[in-house]
Amino acid sequence: MGAQVRLDDFDGRHLNDPAYLRWLRDYDVIRTLNLPAYWEPVAFSQVQEYVRSILASKTDRLFALIDTRDEAFIGTMKAGHVDWDARTADVGIMIGERERWGQGLARDGIRSLCEWLFSACDLRRLTAGFMAVNPSMESPFLRNGFKREGVLRQHDRLRDGGYSDHILLGCFADEFSNAIRGKGSNS
Ligand SMILES: CC(C)(COP(=O)(O)OP(=O)(O)OC[C@H]1O[C@@H](n2cnc3c(N)ncnc32)[C@H](O)[C@@H]1OP(=O)(O)O)[C@@H](O)C(=O)NCCC(=O)NCCS
């Protein structure tokens, strides 16, 4: 694990790569991001503003997810809400290239980002959340040591009407270590 993807700092090259805007305008990609503002094709200026704010943030860090098999830019990962006192952060992922789903790349990317956050950044605990209508998001986190911690019932709006539960996950450093060493039941 860890060899299939690499995390590069997100910069202007990624912002200006046409693939990035294409993903953010692909309803199949964005429907599970809990971003109703993106249900209509998002303007490039709005994406630029989002990236500018995140690159200027002291609490968020955005990465480009690179498939090392062919060096393709395939998605993004974010460490958000980094709290250096509590030593916590929230982990998010979007793989924009749909034909690469189901190949273990999310699991690999989550592993790489967690490794960096726990080891290099000395964080203590990571969280993640996902819409229950996106069940393929759970296994990549569980396999990296995350546990289910709660359910926000009927929390996220759906475009076609109704609401989705929002699942909350959390992981301590030792749970991650055990999972990647194969000691956890979900590794
Ligand atoms: C969700 C997403 C990140 C998953 O990426 P991925 O690279 O396909 O994930 P992986 O291949 O590492 O793992 C997918 C897992 O889901 C499982 N899965 C697939 N379809 C499933 C389903 N309908 N129900 C339950 N599990 C499912 C797969 O079996 C696999 O688990 P396994 O490795 O234990 O067999 C990707 O689909 C994506 O970016 N979607 C759009 C953006 C998004 O929703 N981001 C998450 C926001 S929180």
The ligand as a MOL file (V3000), in Angstrom:
LIG
                    3D

  0  0  0     0  0            999 V3000
M  V30 BEGIN CTAB
M  V30 COUNTS 48 50 0 0 0
M  V30 BEGIN ATOM
M  V30 1 C -15.6820 7.6080 -2.7160 0
M  V30 2 C -14.3690 7.4750 -3.4760 0
M  V30 3 C -13.3140 8.3950 -2.8760 0
M  V30 4 C -13.9020 6.0090 -3.4150 0
M  V30 5 O -12.6810 5.8920 -4.1270 0
M  V30 6 P -12.1400 4.4700 -4.6710 0
M  V30 7 O -10.7420 4.6740 -5.1330 0
M  V30 8 O -13.1200 3.9230 -5.6240 0
M  V30 9 O -12.1400 3.6250 -3.3320 0
M  V30 10 P -11.3840 2.2280 -3.0970 0
M  V30 11 O -11.2430 1.5320 -4.4080 0
M  V30 12 O -10.1560 2.4670 -2.2920 0
M  V30 13 O -12.4080 1.4750 -2.1580 0
M  V30 14 C -13.7590 1.3530 -2.5090 0
M  V30 15 C -14.4090 0.3690 -1.5560 0
M  V30 16 O -15.8260 0.5070 -1.6150 0
M  V30 17 C -16.3970 -0.7700 -1.7900 0
M  V30 18 N -17.6700 -0.5580 -2.4780 0
M  V30 19 C -17.8710 -0.2400 -3.7680 0
M  V30 20 N -19.1940 -0.1060 -3.9880 0
M  V30 21 C -19.8250 -0.3200 -2.8100 0
M  V30 22 C -21.1750 -0.3290 -2.3790 0
M  V30 23 N -22.1640 -0.0710 -3.2370 0
M  V30 24 N -21.4460 -0.5960 -1.0880 0
M  V30 25 C -20.4510 -0.8430 -0.2110 0
M  V30 26 N -19.1390 -0.8550 -0.5440 0
M  V30 27 C -18.8380 -0.5950 -1.8390 0
M  V30 28 C -15.3720 -1.5370 -2.5790 0
M  V30 29 O -15.5590 -2.9210 -2.4540 0
M  V30 30 C -14.1010 -1.0890 -1.8810 0
M  V30 31 O -13.9220 -1.7120 -0.6310 0
M  V30 32 P -12.8840 -2.9330 -0.4320 0
M  V30 33 O -11.5310 -2.4130 -0.7860 0
M  V30 34 O -13.0000 -3.2470 1.0390 0
M  V30 35 O -13.3410 -4.0330 -1.3280 0
M  V30 36 C -14.5720 7.8630 -4.9640 0
M  V30 37 O -15.6200 7.0940 -5.4680 0
M  V30 38 C -14.8930 9.3550 -5.1450 0
M  V30 39 O -13.9980 10.1730 -5.1390 0
M  V30 40 N -16.2000 9.6800 -5.3230 0
M  V30 41 C -16.6270 11.0570 -5.5850 0
M  V30 42 C -16.2830 12.0510 -4.5150 0
M  V30 43 C -16.6680 11.5750 -3.1270 0
M  V30 44 O -17.7380 11.0830 -2.9010 0
M  V30 45 N -15.7520 11.7760 -2.1940 0
M  V30 46 C -15.9830 11.4450 -0.8200 0
M  V30 47 C -16.6090 12.5910 -0.1190 0
M  V30 48 S -16.6640 12.2970 1.6180 0
M  V30 END ATOM
M  V30 BEGIN BOND
M  V30 1 1 1 2
M  V30 2 1 2 3
M  V30 3 1 2 4
M  V30 4 1 2 36
M  V30 5 1 4 5
M  V30 6 1 5 6
M  V30 7 2 6 7
M  V30 8 1 6 8
M  V30 9 1 6 9
M  V30 10 1 9 10
M  V30 11 2 10 11
M  V30 12 1 10 12
M  V30 13 1 10 13
M  V30 14 1 13 14
M  V30 15 1 14 15
M  V30 16 1 15 16
M  V30 17 1 15 30
M  V30 18 1 16 17
M  V30 19 1 17 18
M  V30 20 1 17 28
M  V30 21 1 18 19
M  V30 22 1 18 27
M  V30 23 2 19 20
M  V30 24 1 20 21
M  V30 25 1 21 22
M  V30 26 2 21 27
M  V30 27 1 22 23
M  V30 28 2 22 24
M  V30 29 1 24 25
M  V30 30 2 25 26
M  V30 31 1 26 27
M  V30 32 1 28 29
M  V30 33 1 28 30
M  V30 34 1 30 31
M  V30 35 1 31 32
M  V30 36 2 32 33
M  V30 37 1 32 34
M  V30 38 1 32 35
M  V30 39 1 36 37
M  V30 40 1 36 38
M  V30 41 2 38 39
M  V30 42 1 38 40
M  V30 43 1 40 41
M  V30 44 1 41 42
M  V30 45 1 42 43
M  V30 46 2 43 44
M  V30 47 1 43 45
M  V30 48 1 45 46
M  V30 49 1 46 47
M  V30 50 1 47 48
M  V30 END BOND
M  V30 END CTAB
M  END
